[in-house]
Amino acid sequence: MPRIIVFDVNETLLDVDALKPHFARAFGDELALREWFSTVLLYSEVASLAGPYSDFGAIGGAALDMTATSRRVSLSSDDRTQILSGMRSLPAHPDVRAGLSRLRQAGFRLVTLTNNASPVVEQQLKNAELTEFFERSFSVDTVRRFKPAPEPYRFVAKELAVDASTLRMVAAHAWDVVGAMQAGWAAAFVARPGKVLYPLAPKPDIVEPDISAAATRIIAADTPRK
């Protein structure tokens, strides 16, 4: 059987940059988006390593307040709500549907694994019109440890009743690729603009600029030879 392909959601499938106009209005600087999202990722790791655990949405709200405080911006409740709710309606990157379609047509099973809570990712995939491609969506909430901790990757393998070596992570985050490979998975890195691999970790066998190109490589690498 071909490998099961596991997709990260935020930034890999969905375009977080769609929130830039909200940040430009609220902060006067669209680059505040990058500061905020980096803070979200940092404190999700803090929640895993030191506790206490909160879901990704709550950490997103706390990180937004931190970003506003550090920039000395008085964030209105409307701006705060629009930014946080905007995470649920992010558009898919232009290359995503074609790549997912090719993988499905080639016979691959596709699932997602995300730091988002399950209700959020369900809404994200529905709003981006991607639900049809995935047989299941996994959330770190089940194990209360954020990626790249090993528990989420182990949980997916257990739930799918497969060996770790039969799974391939597809992500635009070097830390997600590292986490998956350390758990025994294969990985494909989607080198979207500004995204680079961590040079002190093993390099995945597939590195491509988008999902469509990655799909071509995955089909060639992971389809069993007859």
N, C-alpha and C positions, 0 to 999 in steps of 0.2 A: 504494500500500500504506500502511496505517496505520503510525505510528511503532512501533518496538520499545521496550518499556518495561523499564527496568533498575532493579531495586530494591536499595537498601541492605538489610542484614539486621538487625544489632544496633540496637535501639531503634526502627527504622522498622517492621520486621515483628514482631520478637520483643521481649518485655517484660523488659528487664534488671532492672526493679524487683522481679522475682520473687526476686532474690538478697538482698533486704533482710533477711529473717529470719536468713540466714547472717551478715551483717555485724552485726546487732543482737546476736547471740550471741557472735561472735568479738571485736567491738570495743566492745560496749556502746552502740553508736550506729549505727542503720541508715543515717544520712547519710554514714557512711564509704564507702558504696557510691559516692556521687557523686564524692567525693575520689579514690577509686581509679580509677574509669573515666575521669575527666578526666586523671589521670596516665598512664593507658594511651594515650589519644589523643595527649597531648603528646609522649610518648617514641616513639610510632610516627612522628611527624613528625620528631623528632630523628634517628631511624634513617634516614629518607629524606634529610634535609638534610646530616647530618654523618657518619652511619654510627657503628658497624658495623650491618649489617642483621641483625635477628633476626625470627622470625615473630611474629605477633600473640599467640599463646599464651605464648611465652617473655617477651615484653614485659609481658603481663598478670601473669605470676608475679613478675617483677622489680618491677613497680609495686605489687603487693600487699605485697611485702616492704618497699618504701619507705614505703607508707602505714602499715604496722605500726610501723616505726622512728620515723616522724615523730610518731605518736600514743603512742609508748612502750608498745606492746602486744606481749606475747609470744604470737605466733600459733602455735597447735599445728599439727602436720602434718596432722591430720584436718580442722581448719578450713580450712587452706590448700587441701587437696585438694577439699573440698566446694565451696568458692567457685569454684575454677578449673574443675572438672568441671561445675559448675552452668551454666556458659556453654553447654554442649552440649545442655542440656535445657530451655532457656527456652521458655515458652509463647508462642504468638502473641497479639498484642493482639486483643481481641474483634472489632474491625472488619475484620480482615485477610482472612479467608476469603471473606466476602461481596464485598469489593472485588475480590479476585483473580478470583473466579468471574465477576463481571460483565465484567471486562476480557477474560477468555478467551472468554466467550460472545459478546462483541462482535468477536472475531477478532484480538485483539492477541497478538503474541508477547511472552512474558515471560521475562526472565533475571534473575539476581542478580549484583551486583558487591560484594564484601566484602573488608575487611581480613583476615578470618580465612583460615587455610590451608584448602585444598580439602577434606581429610578432615573438618575441623571443621564447615564449613558444610553438607556433605552430611549429617552426623549431626544438626545443628541442624534442618534442614528436615525430615528424617525424623521426628525426635522431636516436632516441632510439627505434623506431618501436613500439610506444605505442598509436599512434593516434586512432587506431581502437577501443580502449576501452572506449573512452570518447565522450559523446554527445556534450559537450560544454567545452570551456576553458575560465575562467574569469580572468581578469587582474585588479589590483588595479589602473591602469592608468585611468580607467573610472571615478573613484571617487577622484583620486589624493590624496589618503591617503593610506599609507602602512599598512599592517597587523602588529600588532594586533589592530589597531584602529577599532572601530565598523563599520565604513562605508562600507568596503569591504564585510563583512559578511551580513550586511543588504541588500546590493545591490544584492548579489546572491539570497537571499530569495525572493526579489522583482522580479527579472528577471525570476526566476523559478515559481513564483506565488504560493509559498508554505509558510506555517508557519515555523518559525525558528526551532521549535521542531522536524520537519521532516527532518532536515539536520544533518549529522554527519561529522565532520572534522577529517581527518586522517593526522597526521603530526609528524615529528621527532623533532619538536621544541616545547619546553614547552610554549614559548610565544604565539605561534599560537593556541595551545590547550586552553590556558587561554583566548585569544581573542574570540575564537569561543564559549566557554562555557559562557562567559560573555554576548555574544549576544543571548544566549538561545539555542545554538546548543548542541547536544551530541558531544563527541570527542573520538578518539582512539589515544593513544600515541604510536609511533613506537620508541622504546628505542634502537636505533642504538648505536654502540660503542661510548662512550663519551657523550651520550645524557641522561639527567635526568630531572625529573619533578621539577617544582618550588614548594617548600614545603609550601608556604604561600597561595596557591590557591587550590580550590576544585580539587580533583583527578578524572580524567575521569574513566568511568566504564570499559574501555578496555585499557590495557597496555600490549604490546607484543613486542618481539625483532625484528620482521620483518613484511612485508606486508602479507606474506602467513599465518602466525599465526594470525595476526589481522583479516584477512578475515574469518577464522574459527569462531572467536568470534563474528564478526559482523553478520554473517549469523545466528548464534544461537540467538543473542540478538535482531536483527532488522527485522527478517522475521515474518510477522504476524501469529499468531496462528490460525489454522483452527478450 
